[in-house]
Amino acid sequence: MANAVINPNAKVGNGVIVNTAAVVEHDVEIGDFAHVSPNAAMGGASHLGMLSHLGIGAVVIQCVSIGAHTIIG
């Protein structure tokens, strides 16, 4: 989407949505069919599990793992 940033070495799974102005930093892994909402940010080397949802404006700090089927507001 517009103004989304996906930095080097990030791994984005199948069917993932990286929405408007979201930031996916270096070495992040996003599982299949996950959703990164507008203005959400994932710090370097963090992980978002499959079918998970990172809500609007949410921030995951570096090196933190969020499991599968999880909603973060």
C-alpha positions in Angstrom: 0.0 0.0 0.0 1.0 3.7 -0.3 4.0 4.7 1.8 4.6 1.3 3.2 8.2 0.4 3.8 9.7 -3.1 3.7 13.4 -3.0 4.5 16.2 -5.4 3.5 16.1 -9.1 4.5 12.5 -9.0 5.6 10.5 -12.2 4.8 6.9 -11.6 4.0 4.7 -14.7 3.7 1.9 -15.5 1.2 -1.2 -13.4 1.3 0.2 -10.9 3.8 -1.2 -7.3 3.9 1.2 -4.5 4.6 -1.1 -1.6 4.8 -0.7 2.2 4.3 2.4 3.8 5.9 3.3 0.5 7.8 7.0 -0.1 8.5 8.6 -3.6 8.3 12.2 -3.2 9.4 15.3 -5.3 8.5 15.2 -9.1 9.2 11.5 -9.2 10.2 9.5 -12.3 9.4 5.8 -12.1 8.7 3.8 -15.4 8.5 1.3 -16.3 5.8 -1.9 -14.3 5.7 -0.9 -11.9 8.5 -2.0 -8.3 8.4 0.1 -5.2 9.3 -2.4 -2.3 9.7 -1.9 1.4 8.7 0.9 3.1 10.6 2.0 -0.1 12.4 5.7 -0.7 12.8 7.8 -3.8 13.3 11.3 -3.4 14.7 14.3 -5.2 13.4 14.4 -9.0 13.7 10.8 -9.2 15.1 8.3 -11.9 14.0 4.6 -11.9 13.4 3.0 -15.3 13.2 0.7 -16.6 10.5 -2.9 -15.3 10.5 -2.0 -12.7 13.1 -3.1 -9.0 13.0 -1.0 -6.0 14.1 -3.5 -3.2 14.7 -3.5 0.4 13.6 -0.5 2.3 15.0 0.8 -0.7 17.0 4.5 -1.2 17.5 6.5 -4.4 18.0 9.9 -3.6 19.3 13.0 -5.3 17.9 13.6 -9.1 18.5 10.1 -9.7 19.8 8.0 -12.7 18.5 4.2 -12.6 18.2 2.7 -16.1 17.8 0.2 -17.3 15.2 -3.5 -16.4 15.4 -2.8 -13.4 17.6 -4.3 -9.9 17.5 -2.2 -6.9 18.8 -4.1 -3.7 19.3 
